[in-house]
Amino acid sequence: MTDYSSKALNKPFKSPIKGKKYTIVIMDKGKRRVIHFGSSAQGQFKDKIGLYSSMDNNDPKRKKAFYDRFGGKTNDKTSPLYYSQRFLW
C-alpha cells in the first residue's frame, strides 16, 4: 500500500495504481481521502495536467459521448468522475 500522507492536497499526480492515470488527495470530513481517476487505456478530450497529452482526442463527439455515458456533470468532489471531468474532459 502506498503512503499518501506526504502528498499535497488537491494536486493531482501520476497514479501508482495500474490502469489509472492520476491520483488526487483531498480532505473529506476532516480526513485525507485518496481518489484515483482516469483509465490509462483510454484517451481523453484534453489532459490539463499533461502527462497523457499524447492521448488527447479533442473530438467534441467523443466528449459528448463521455458525458452521456456517465450521466452528465457532477459536483460531488469525492467522486472520481468529478476529477475526470475537471482534468481530462
Secondary structure, DSSP 4 states (H G I P E B T S, - for coil): ----TTSPTT--EE-SSTTEEEEEEEEETTEEEEEEEEETTS-BS--SS-TTGGGB---HHHHHHHHHHTTS----TTSHHHHHHHHT-
